[in-house]
């Protein structure tokens, strides 16, 4: 007889389906940017791209990430992941931004 509790089976919806439950009121301009593009061009790890759960930061051909701010979940992981402190991250102005449907 096993002394370990049985691990429950949990099925979650795919990330893409869960992202559709998030409403984003577009303020019309990005609340995300990079401070110095040349710093990004020299970065070899692309931590801002790797850590983003919503695919907001995308690797650019010139080494500077492309930013799809409309997908942002406002978790601010990108600014903490950047080892160069090169991410500009502010809350969207005028009360715009993300609204979560659940929670």
VOBA-1610 file (N, C-alpha, C; in pm, whole numbers, padded with zeros to 5 digits, always signed):
BEGIN
Unk+00083-00118+00000Unk+00000+00000+00000Unk+00089+00125+00000Unk+00060+00219-00087Unk+00139+00341-00101Unk+00101+00441+00008Unk+00202+00509+00061Unk+00177+00611+00162Unk+00164+00750+00100Unk+00185+00761-00030Unk+00173+00889-00099Unk+00030+00909-00145Unk-00020+01030-00127Unk-00155+01055-00178Unk-00155+01049-00331Unk-00265+01011-00384Unk-00278+01003-00529Unk-00276+01143-00589Unk-00199+01163-00691Unk-00191+01292-00757Unk-00315+01312-00842Unk-00387+01422-00818Unk-00509+01444-00897Unk-00475+01476-01043Unk-00564+01440-01130Unk-00550+01473-01270Unk-00618+01608-01293Unk-00542+01702-01344Unk-00595+01836-01368Unk-00577+01866-01516Unk-00683+01906-01578Unk-00676+01945-01718Unk-00703+02094-01728Unk-00607+02167-01781Unk-00623+02310-01802Unk-00641+02338-01950Unk-00712+02446-01978Unk-00725+02488-02116Unk-00589+02537-02165Unk-00564+02528-02295Unk-00437+02578-02348Unk-00421+02728-02317Unk-00297+02774-02309Unk-00268+02913-02277Unk-00339+03008-02372Unk-00342+02977-02499Unk-00406+03066-02596Unk-00554+03084-02564Unk-00621+02976-02523Unk-00763+02986-02488Unk-00782+03068-02361Unk-00692+03053-02266Unk-00704+03130-02142Unk-00676+03278-02166Unk-00589+03311-02261Unk-00562+03452-02290Unk-00684+03524-02348Unk-00773+03448-02410Unk-00895+03510-02464Unk-00990+03556-02355Unk-00970+03513-02230Unk-01055+03558-02120Unk-01010+03693-02065Unk-00899+03745-02116Unk-00846+03872-02071Unk-00891+03982-02167Unk-00949+04086-02111Unk-00993+04200-02193Unk-00888+04310-02183Unk-00855+04370-02295Unk-00755+04477-02297Unk-00816+04600-02362Unk-00823+04708-02286Unk-00871+04836-02337Unk-00749+04913-02387Unk-00733+04919-02518Unk-00615+04978-02580Unk-00609+05129-02557Unk-00503+05176-02488Unk-00491+05319-02466Unk-00445+05396-02590Unk-00407+05325-02696Unk-00366+05390-02819Unk-00216+05403-02836Unk-00142+05385-02729Unk+00005+05387-02741Unk+00064+05289-02640Unk+00180+05242-02671Unk+00244+05138-02590Unk+00291+05191-02455Unk+00271+05110-02354Unk+00325+05140-02221Unk+00458+05066-02199Unk+00505+05002-02305Unk+00629+04925-02302Unk+00726+04979-02406Unk+00854+04974-02374Unk+00956+05016-02470Unk+01092+04969-02418Unk+01194+04998-02493Unk+01331+04976-02447Unk+01397+05112-02431Unk+01485+05121-02332Unk+01552+05249-02306Unk+01655+05282-02414Unk+01742+05185-02444Unk+01849+05204-02542Unk+01849+05084-02637Unk+01803+05101-02762Unk+01797+04989-02855Unk+01930+04917-02875Unk+02042+04991-02871Unk+02172+04927-02890Unk+02204+04826-02781Unk+02151+04846-02661Unk+02172+04750-02553Unk+02104+04618-02589Unk+01984+04626-02643Unk+01912+04505-02685Unk+01986+04433-02797Unk+02041+04509-02889Unk+02113+04449-03002Unk+02234+04369-02955Unk+02290+04405-02841Unk+02407+04334-02787Unk+02368+04219-02695Unk+02243+04213-02653Unk+02197+04110-02560Unk+02195+03974-02629Unk+02247+03874-02561Unk+02252+03739-02619Unk+02148+03645-02561Unk+02082+03685-02452Unk+01989+03594-02385Unk+01842+03620-02416Unk+01807+03740-02457Unk+01667+03777-02487Unk+01573+03736-02374Unk+01611+03769-02252Unk+01532+03730-02135Unk+01391+03789-02138Unk+01375+03910-02188Unk+01241+03971-02195Unk+01149+03889-02285Unk+01204+03835-02392Unk+01128+03752-02485Unk+01094+03618-02420Unk+01193+03559-02355Unk+01177+03425-02297Unk+01078+03423-02181Unk+01073+03528-02101Unk+00993+03526-01979Unk+00847+03567-02001Unk+00816+03633-02107Unk+00681+03687-02129Unk+00580+03575-02154Unk+00477+03565-02068Unk+00378+03459-02085Unk+00279+03484-02198Unk+00274+03606-02249Unk+00174+03641-02351Unk+00235+03671-02487Unk+00361+03641-02507Unk+00427+03662-02635Unk+00423+03809-02679Unk+00436+03900-02582Unk+00438+04043-02612Unk+00571+04083-02674Unk+00679+04033-02615Unk+00813+04064-02661Unk+00855+03957-02762Unk+00887+04000-02883Unk+00925+03906-02988Unk+01060+03946-03044Unk+01142+03847-03065Unk+01278+03872-03114Unk+01274+03939-03251Unk+01345+04050-03263Unk+01351+04122-03389Unk+01473+04085-03468Unk+01468+04102-03599Unk+01581+04069-03686Unk+01705+04153-03655Unk+01683+04277-03608Unk+01794+04366-03579Unk+01845+04352-03435Unk+01789+04256-03360Unk+01829+04235-03221Unk+01745+04311-03122Unk+01666+04408-03170Unk+01578+04485-03083Unk+01439+04419-03086Unk+01384+04385-02969Unk+01255+04316-02968Unk+01142+04400-03025Unk+01051+04332-03093Unk+00927+04394-03135Unk+00830+04377-03020Unk+00748+04477-02995Unk+00659+04475-02879Unk+00514+04482-02925Unk+00437+04377-02894Unk+00294+04374-02921Unk+00222+04405-02790Unk+00223+04532-02751Unk+00174+04572-02619Unk+00028+04537-02595Unk-00050+04520-02700Unk-00192+04489-02686Unk-00215+04353-02619Unk-00116+04267-02621Unk-00127+04134-02558Unk-00083+04135-02412Unk-00033+04246-02361Unk+00032+04252-02230Unk-00065+04217-02117Unk-00018+04132-02027Unk-00095+04093-01908Unk-00057+04178-01787Unk+00033+04273-01806Unk+00079+04365-01703Unk+00139+04293-01583Unk+00211+04185-01610Unk+00278+04111-01503Unk+00413+04171-01470Unk+00468+04249-01559Unk+00598+04318-01549Unk+00717+04223-01539Unk+00699+04100-01579Unk+00811+04005-01578Unk+00926+04052-01665Unk+00894+04116-01775Unk+00997+04160-01869Unk+01096+04255-01805Unk+01048+04349-01725Unk+01140+04446-01666Unk+01229+04383-01559Unk+01179+04281-01491Unk+01262+04214-01391Unk+01358+04114-01455Unk+01321+04060-01569Unk+01406+03961-01636Unk+01524+04025-01708Unk+01509+04148-01751Unk+01616+04214-01827Unk+01735+04243-01735Unk+01845+04176-01762Unk+01964+04194-01678Unk+02031+04329-01699Unk+01991+04401-01804Unk+02049+04532-01834Unk+01961+04647-01786Unk+01846+04615-01723Unk+01752+04718-01678Unk+01717+04812-01794Unk+01689+04752-01908Unk+01667+04829-02030Unk+01520+04833-02073Unk+01432+04781-01992Unk+01289+04777-02027Unk+01217+04896-01964Unk+01142+04968-02046Unk+01053+05073-01997Unk+00917+05008-01979Unk+00866+05010-01856Unk+00738+04946-01825Unk+00661+05038-01732Unk+00544+05082-01776Unk+00456+05163-01691Unk+00315+05110-01708Unk+00228+05142-01614Unk+00088+05105-01632Unk+00030+05191-01743Unk-00061+05135-01823Unk-00125+05216-01927Unk-00196+05336-01865Unk-00194+05447-01935Unk-00257+05569-01884Unk-00407+05567-01905Unk-00473+05658-01843Unk-00618+05682-01853Unk-00703+05563-01810Unk-00651+05479-01723Unk-00730+05365-01675Unk-00745+05254-01775Unk-00673+05261-01886Unk-00680+05154-01986Unk-00592+05039-01942Unk-00596+04934-02018Unk-00511+04821-01989Unk-00590+04694-01973Unk-00536+04602-01897Unk-00592+04468-01885Unk-00702+04462-01778Unk-00805+04383-01810Unk-00912+04352-01715Unk-00929+04202-01719Unk-00917+04138-01603Unk-00929+03994-01597Unk-01074+03953-01577Unk-01117+03852-01651Unk-01253+03804-01642Unk-01274+03720-01516Unk-01174+03639-01483Unk-01182+03553-01366Unk-01075+03595-01266Unk-01116+03656-01157Unk-01022+03690-01051Unk-00959+03816-01063
//
